[in-house]
């Protein structure tokens, strides 16, 4: 539109031989050329780095955190946008990186990619737009949407019951093995460790119910995706209770533990179960 206006002004100046119209036409033309260079320069040199691909549950917005830096000169009025989301214009000062969070809508469990991110500026006059595309290689993780099972699942025996079973059996049957990362300290034979310095774990017969195991096979006849949603709800429930728990999936076993890191590990295992990493 601005270029069309300049053409009309130029034709008018030629027709009426009006010096003032010539002056305004060439002045506005010079501003247009200067704006073109300044708009490109405003985006040139801007550095964008994906520092964290987030996680969340299916149906939620998954955060992708990017760091924007302008090493040499300020970058003004920069806007990041995806197909359906955009951030407000950001001013990035030279030597002062800032972190920006872009939310990507998720629909199903598994890996989530940010297909493309548009980086755009219209600074200084809004006459022209300079843009570029970013396609991050890192992927976020989408956990199965938690669904409470009808009967709270079919977990193994509770800790108290398992303890009673071991007590009634007199601890006559145990499998001894070396300590592995993730084993609970309660399972270590400390007296033996004091004598020999070797950390040995005793897996008592019947102990698989304590801590509680969350088992993929505890829901026979249920749709696989629904099983994963049930297990996701159970993981959150066990984490809230503060009780140790383990997770069994076909081809994968996560030893019992507790804490936030263990919860995320279990949820990630559920999220990517049977899913191929396309990253």
N, C-alpha and C positions, 0 to 999 in steps of 0.2 A: 504494500500500500504506500509506504514511504517513497519507494522508487518510482511508482506510478505518479505520485504527487510531484516529484522532481521533474519528470518528463513533461507533465502538463505546464508546470511553471516555465520550463525552458522554451516550450513551444509558444507560450504566451509572450515571453520576453522577446523571442524572435519576431513574432507577429507585430508587436507594438513598438519594437526597438526601444524598450524601456530598460535603462541601465540599473535601476533599483531592483527590478525583477531578476536581472542577470546576477546582481550581487547576492541577493537572497538565495538564488538557485545554487550558485557555486559555493556559497557559505554552508548551506545545508548539505550539499554533496560532500564537502570536505569533512563535515561532522560525521556523515555516514561512513566514509572511509576510515576515519579515526576510530569510530565505534567498532568497526569490524576488526581492526587490529587489537584494540583494547579488550574486546570480548574474548578473542582467542587467547590473548596473553593472560587473561584472568584465570583461565583454566589450565594453561600450559604449566607444567611443573608440579601440579597437584599430585600427591601420592595418597593412594587408598590401599589399605591393607586389611584383610579379614583376619581378625585376631581371635575370634571365637565363634564357632557355629554352635548354637544353643541346642537345647532339648526341651521336650514337653510332651503332653499327651495328645493323642489324635483329636483333631478338631480345634486345638488351641493355636494361637499365634506363636511361632517359634522365633526367638530373637537371634539375629545375626549381628554381631558387634564388629564394626569397622573403625579403624583409626585413620583419620584424615590429617595430613601434614602438608604444609606449604613451606619448603625449605628456604626459598629465596625471597619471595614476595607474598604479600597478603592475597588470599583468594576470597573475593566478596560474593555474597548472594549465591552460594552454590547449593543446588538442590539435588537430592538423591531420590530416585523413584523406581518402583517396579511396575509390573503390569497393573496392579490394583492399589498400590500404596505409595505414598510419597512423604518425605520429611519436609518440614519448613525450611526456608532458606537459611543457610549457615554461613557465618563469616569466620574464616580460618586465618589466623594471624601467623605470620612468618615465625618459625621456630617454636610454635605453641600447638602441638598436635592435640586434637580433640577426638573423643570416642563417640561414635554415632551408632544407634541401634535401629536396625531395619527389621520389621516384623513380617514374617512370611506365613501365610495361612497353610495349615496342614489338614489333611483329610484322612490319611490312613497311616498305620504304623510303618516303621522302616526308616530308611534314609531319606532325608529331605535336602534338595539342592535349591540354591537360588539361581534360577535359570539365567537371568541377566539383570544387571542393575544399571540404570541410566544416570549419568553424572552430567548435570546441565547448569549453565549460567546464562543470564541475559544482562549482566552488568556491562557497561554502566547505564545505558539509556533504555534498555529493553527493546531496542530496534532489531537486534540480531540475537540468535541463540547459538552458543557453542556447546557441543555435547560429546560424550564418549561413552563406551559401554564397558562394563566390568562383568566377568563371568567367573565367580569364585569356584575353586576346585573343591574346597572343603564342604562337607555335608553335615547337616544337623541330624539329630536322631529323634524320632517320634515314637513315644511309648504307646503300647496298647491302651485304649480307653478303659479305665477301671469299671468293671461291672461286678457287683456283689453276687457271688454264686448263691443259688437258692438255699443251700444247706451249709453255707460258709465253707464249701469245699469238703474234701474228704482227706484231711491231713493225717499224718501218722499220729501215734499216741502222744498225749501231752507229756510235758516234762515230769510232772508228779507221778503219773502212771508208769512212765518208763523207769523212774527211780525205784518205784515199788517193785517192778518186775525184776530189776537188777538185784534189789535187796532180797527178794524171795528166792532168787537163783543163787545167791551167795557169791555173785561175781565170779562164777566158775568158768565162764567162757569169755575170752577177750582176744582180740586180734591186735598184736603189737606192731607198730610201724613207726618210721622216723617222722619227726615233726615237719609239717608243711605250712607254708604261709597261709593264714586264714584259719588255722586250727585254734580252738579255744584253749585258754590257759588251764581251764578246769580239767582238761583231758590229759594234761602232761603228768607223767609219773615223776613227781618232784623228788621223791626219796631216791629213785634210781638216778635221776639227774645229779643229785648231791654226791652219790657214790662214784658215778662214772663220767659225768659231764655230758652224757648223751641225752638229748631231748627226745623221749619216746612217748608216743601217743597210744593210749589204750582205747580201742573201740569195743565196748562191751556189747555182747549180744543183746538185742532189744533196745540199744541206745539210739537207734536211728529215729526214734520218735522224740528224742530230746537232745538237742533242740528240735523244734518242729520242722518237718520237711514239707515243702510245697512242691507237689508232684504233678507234672503234666498228665500223667496217666491216672490221676485221681478222678478224672471226669470222663469215663468211658462213654462213647457214643455221642459226645458233644462236638460241635463244629470246632475245628482247630483254632480259628480266630477267636471264638468265644472262650475257649480254654485259656488262651493267652490273656484275655480281658479279665477272666476270673482270677488268674494268678497275679495279674497286676494289682487287683483290688486286695488280694491277700497279702501281697508284699507291703502295701501301704498300711494295712491293718496291723501286721506284725511289727512294722517299724513304729507305729504309734504306741503299741503296747510295750515296746522296749525289749521284747524277748528275742533271743537269737533264733535264726531260721536258716534253712538251706533251700536251694532250688534245684529241682531235677527236670531237665529237658532231654528229649531224645538226643543222645550223643554229647551231652554236656551236663556236668554236675558242678554246682557252686557250693562249696563247703559252708556249713553254718557259721554265721557271724551276726553282728548287729552294727548299727550306726548308719550315718547318712551315706558314706562311701559304699557300703555294702548294698544299701537300697538302690543306689544309682546303678551299681554293677548288675544287680538282678533285673532292673527295669530295662537296661540296655540289652541284656541277653534276650529278654522277651521281645524287645522291639525289633531286633535283627534276626530273630530265629527264622531260618529258612529263607532269608532275604539276601540277595547278592549285592555286594557293595559295588556301586557303579562309579565310585569316585576314582 
